[in-house]
């Protein structure tokens, strides 16, 4: 047998051997019906970085076995091939366990980090809630202080209004009945209350009440001055007018005294001039 015949027989045997590993038509149809997981081309090298034939996406087991055992004589090395495959399987199992353990550690670390972040967020939330509560308490205290001041001002306004009402009544008594003895002891407390509220004169209501008090005081002052100029109608009226003069305004008291001196003692001023000094001495003798 020449060399050409030997090569032809070897090729026939190789084809016969390959056919023994071919799958049937039915099994081939079933294989094509199985779902195929498509891997994006850009991720192939990342997911399958190995150059081994088994790791290829289009891996064909029949072609791979035919490559391992191209001839019937190559089956003599089947034990070595099986040992190599088992070694590769063990290596893959080791890699898989290592990868799973690494992912498990990563998941544990991620869980710890997540718990830490959650605790930090809760702590920050509690701090913000505490700050909001403190601000609310301060606002409540401030509102209480403002309310307290408003209540004091309300009481002051009520007292001042009562005082002005009293002074109005006094004005009516003074104008209609001219009973100065009944009101002689009342204006002083009203004026004292008004002086107490001098720091609050920027409040419109207190300004209005103060203006009313001043207006009433001016009216009574004018009336008392007129009474003095009319020579005090009746002896009781003179005493009561003097009482009200001492209370309302010190300037009014001086004006009345000057008026009285000018009206009733003017002739003594003439008698005691320097030109009349000798005549007065003679009259005294």
C-alpha positions as CSV (number, residue, x, y, z in Angstrom):
1,X,0.0,0.0,0.0
2,X,1.5,3.3,-1.1
3,X,1.4,6.6,0.7
4,X,-1.6,8.0,-1.2
5,X,-3.7,5.0,-0.3
6,X,-2.8,5.2,3.4
7,X,-3.8,8.9,3.5
8,X,-7.1,8.1,1.8
9,X,-7.9,5.4,4.3
10,X,-6.9,7.6,7.2
11,X,-9.3,10.3,6.0
12,X,-12.1,7.8,5.6
13,X,-11.6,6.5,9.1
14,X,-11.5,10.1,10.4
15,X,-14.8,10.9,8.8
16,X,-16.3,7.7,10.1
17,X,-15.1,8.6,13.6
18,X,-16.4,12.1,13.4
19,X,-19.8,10.7,12.3
20,X,-20.0,8.5,15.5
21,X,-20.1,11.7,17.5
22,X,-22.6,13.6,15.4
23,X,-25.9,14.2,17.1
24,X,-29.1,13.0,15.6
25,X,-31.4,15.3,13.7
26,X,-34.0,15.4,16.5
27,X,-31.5,16.4,19.2
28,X,-30.0,19.0,16.9
29,X,-33.5,20.5,16.5
30,X,-34.0,20.5,20.2
31,X,-30.7,22.3,20.7
32,X,-31.7,25.0,18.3
33,X,-35.0,25.5,20.1
34,X,-33.3,26.2,23.5
35,X,-33.2,29.9,24.4
36,X,-29.9,31.5,23.7
37,X,-28.5,34.2,26.1
38,X,-27.1,37.0,23.9
39,X,-24.1,38.8,25.2
40,X,-23.3,42.2,23.9
41,X,-20.1,42.2,21.9
42,X,-18.5,45.0,24.0
43,X,-18.9,42.8,27.1
44,X,-17.6,39.5,25.7
45,X,-14.1,40.1,26.7
46,X,-15.1,41.3,30.1
47,X,-17.4,38.4,30.8
48,X,-15.3,35.7,29.0
49,X,-11.7,36.9,29.1
50,X,-10.4,33.4,28.5
51,X,-9.0,32.2,25.1
52,X,-10.0,28.6,25.8
53,X,-12.3,27.0,23.2
54,X,-14.8,26.0,25.9
55,X,-15.3,29.7,26.9
56,X,-16.3,30.8,23.5
57,X,-19.9,32.0,23.0
58,X,-20.3,29.8,19.9
59,X,-18.8,26.7,21.5
60,X,-19.7,23.5,19.7
61,X,-19.1,20.3,21.9
62,X,-19.0,18.0,18.8
63,X,-16.2,20.0,17.1
64,X,-14.4,20.2,20.4
65,X,-14.5,16.4,20.9
66,X,-13.4,15.9,17.4
67,X,-10.4,18.2,18.0
68,X,-9.5,16.2,21.1
69,X,-9.9,12.8,19.4
70,X,-9.3,13.3,15.6
71,X,-8.7,9.6,15.1
72,X,-9.6,6.3,16.6
73,X,-6.1,5.8,17.7
74,X,-6.2,9.0,19.7
75,X,-8.7,7.4,22.2
76,X,-5.6,5.8,23.8
77,X,-5.0,9.2,25.5
78,X,-8.6,9.4,26.8
79,X,-7.5,9.0,30.4
80,X,-5.1,11.9,30.1
81,X,-7.8,14.1,28.5
82,X,-10.3,13.1,31.2
83,X,-7.8,14.0,33.9
84,X,-7.1,17.3,32.2
85,X,-10.8,18.1,32.0
86,X,-11.4,17.2,35.6
87,X,-8.5,19.4,36.6
88,X,-9.9,22.2,34.7
89,X,-13.3,21.6,36.3
90,X,-11.8,21.7,39.7
91,X,-10.0,24.9,38.8
92,X,-13.2,26.4,37.6
93,X,-15.0,25.3,40.8
94,X,-12.3,27.0,42.8
95,X,-12.6,30.1,40.8
96,X,-16.4,30.0,41.2
97,X,-16.2,29.6,44.9
98,X,-13.7,32.4,45.2
99,X,-15.9,34.7,43.1
100,X,-19.0,33.8,45.1
101,X,-17.1,34.4,48.3
102,X,-15.8,37.7,47.1
103,X,-19.2,38.8,46.0
104,X,-20.6,37.7,49.3
105,X,-17.9,39.8,51.1
106,X,-18.8,42.7,48.9
107,X,-22.4,42.3,49.7
108,X,-21.7,42.2,53.4
109,X,-19.5,45.3,53.1
110,X,-22.2,47.0,51.1
111,X,-24.8,46.0,53.7
112,X,-22.6,47.4,56.5
113,X,-22.0,50.6,54.5
114,X,-25.8,50.9,53.8
115,X,-26.6,50.4,57.5
116,X,-23.9,53.0,58.4
117,X,-25.4,55.5,55.9
118,X,-28.9,54.8,57.3
119,X,-27.7,55.4,60.8
120,X,-26.0,58.6,59.8
121,X,-29.1,59.8,58.1
122,X,-31.3,59.0,61.1
123,X,-28.8,60.7,63.4
124,X,-28.9,63.8,61.2
125,X,-32.7,63.7,61.1
126,X,-32.9,63.4,64.9
127,X,-30.5,66.4,65.2
128,X,-32.6,68.5,62.8
129,X,-35.8,67.5,64.7
130,X,-34.1,68.5,68.0
131,X,-33.1,71.8,66.5
132,X,-36.7,72.4,65.2
133,X,-38.0,71.5,68.6
134,X,-35.6,74.0,70.3
135,X,-36.6,76.7,67.9
136,X,-40.3,75.9,68.5
137,X,-39.7,76.2,72.2
138,X,-37.9,79.5,71.8
139,X,-40.7,80.8,69.6
140,X,-43.2,79.8,72.2
141,X,-41.3,81.5,74.9
142,X,-41.0,84.6,72.8
143,X,-44.7,84.5,72.0
144,X,-45.5,84.2,75.7
145,X,-43.3,87.3,76.5
146,X,-45.0,89.3,73.7
147,X,-48.4,88.2,75.0
148,X,-47.4,89.1,78.5
149,X,-46.4,92.6,77.3
150,X,-49.6,92.9,75.3
151,X,-51.6,92.0,78.4
152,X,-49.8,94.6,80.5
153,X,-50.4,97.2,77.8
154,X,-54.1,96.1,77.7
155,X,-54.4,96.6,81.4
156,X,-52.6,99.9,81.2
157,X,-54.8,101.0,78.4
158,X,-57.9,100.0,80.4
159,X,-56.6,101.9,83.5
160,X,-55.7,105.0,81.4
161,X,-59.1,104.9,79.7
162,X,-60.8,104.7,83.0
163,X,-58.7,107.7,84.2
164,X,-59.7,109.7,81.1
165,X,-63.3,108.8,81.6
166,X,-63.1,109.9,85.2
167,X,-61.5,113.2,84.0
168,X,-64.3,113.6,81.6
169,X,-66.8,113.2,84.4
170,X,-64.8,115.8,86.4
171,X,-65.0,118.2,83.5
172,X,-68.7,117.8,83.3
173,X,-68.9,118.5,87.1
174,X,-66.6,121.5,86.8
175,X,-68.4,123.0,83.8
176,X,-72.0,122.4,84.8
177,X,-72.0,122.5,88.6
178,X,-68.6,124.2,89.1
179,X,-68.1,121.9,92.2
180,X,-64.3,122.3,92.3
181,X,-64.2,120.8,95.8
182,X,-65.4,117.5,94.5
183,X,-62.7,117.2,91.9
184,X,-59.7,118.8,93.7
185,X,-58.2,115.5,94.8
186,X,-58.8,113.6,91.5
187,X,-56.6,115.2,88.7
188,X,-53.3,114.4,90.4
189,X,-53.7,110.6,90.1
190,X,-54.8,110.9,86.5
191,X,-51.7,113.0,85.7
192,X,-49.5,110.6,87.6
193,X,-50.9,107.7,85.5
194,X,-50.2,109.6,82.3
195,X,-46.6,110.3,83.4
196,X,-46.1,106.6,84.0
197,X,-47.0,105.9,80.3
198,X,-44.6,108.4,78.8
199,X,-42.3,105.6,77.4
200,X,-45.3,104.2,75.5
201,X,-46.3,107.4,73.8
202,X,-45.4,105.9,70.4
203,X,-48.6,103.8,70.7
204,X,-51.5,105.6,68.9
205,X,-54.1,104.7,71.5
206,X,-52.0,106.1,74.3
207,X,-51.2,109.2,72.3
208,X,-54.9,109.7,71.8
209,X,-55.6,109.3,75.5
210,X,-52.8,111.6,76.5
211,X,-54.1,114.3,74.1
212,X,-57.6,113.9,75.7
213,X,-56.1,114.4,79.1
214,X,-54.2,117.5,78.0
215,X,-57.3,118.9,76.3
216,X,-59.4,118.4,79.4
217,X,-56.7,119.9,81.6
218,X,-56.5,123.0,79.4
219,X,-60.3,123.4,79.5
220,X,-60.4,123.2,83.3
221,X,-57.5,125.6,83.5
222,X,-59.2,128.1,81.3
223,X,-62.4,127.8,83.4
224,X,-60.5,128.2,86.7
225,X,-58.7,131.2,85.4
226,X,-62.0,132.7,84.4
227,X,-63.4,132.0,87.8
228,X,-60.5,133.9,89.4
229,X,-60.9,136.8,87.1
230,X,-64.6,136.9,87.9
231,X,-63.6,137.5,91.5
232,X,-64.7,134.1,92.8
233,X,-68.4,133.9,92.9
234,X,-69.2,133.2,96.6
235,X,-66.8,132.4,99.5
236,X,-67.0,128.6,99.1
237,X,-66.2,128.8,95.4
238,X,-63.0,130.7,96.2
239,X,-61.7,128.0,98.5
240,X,-62.5,125.2,96.1
241,X,-61.0,127.1,93.2
242,X,-57.8,127.5,95.1
243,X,-57.7,123.7,95.8
244,X,-58.0,122.9,92.1
245,X,-55.4,125.5,91.2
246,X,-52.8,123.8,93.4
247,X,-53.5,120.4,91.8
248,X,-53.8,121.1,88.0
249,X,-50.8,123.3,87.1
250,X,-48.1,125.2,89.1
251,X,-48.0,127.8,86.4
252,X,-51.7,128.5,86.8
253,X,-51.1,129.1,90.5
254,X,-48.4,131.7,89.7
255,X,-50.6,133.4,87.1
256,X,-53.5,133.6,89.6
257,X,-51.2,135.1,92.3
258,X,-49.8,137.7,89.9
259,X,-53.3,138.5,88.7
260,X,-54.6,138.9,92.3
261,X,-51.6,141.2,93.2
262,X,-52.0,143.2,90.1
263,X,-55.8,143.6,90.6
264,X,-56.2,144.1,94.3
265,X,-52.8,145.5,95.4
266,X,-52.0,147.8,92.6
267,X,-52.5,150.9,94.7
268,X,-49.9,149.8,97.1
269,X,-47.4,149.6,94.3
270,X,-48.1,153.3,93.6
271,X,-47.9,154.3,97.3
272,X,-44.5,152.6,97.8
273,X,-42.8,154.1,94.8
274,X,-39.7,156.2,95.6
275,X,-41.4,159.5,94.8
276,X,-44.1,158.8,97.3
277,X,-41.8,157.8,100.1
278,X,-42.0,161.2,102.1
279,X,-45.8,161.4,101.8
280,X,-46.2,157.9,103.1
281,X,-43.9,158.6,106.1
282,X,-45.9,161.7,106.9
283,X,-49.2,159.8,106.7
284,X,-47.8,157.1,109.0
285,X,-46.8,159.7,111.6
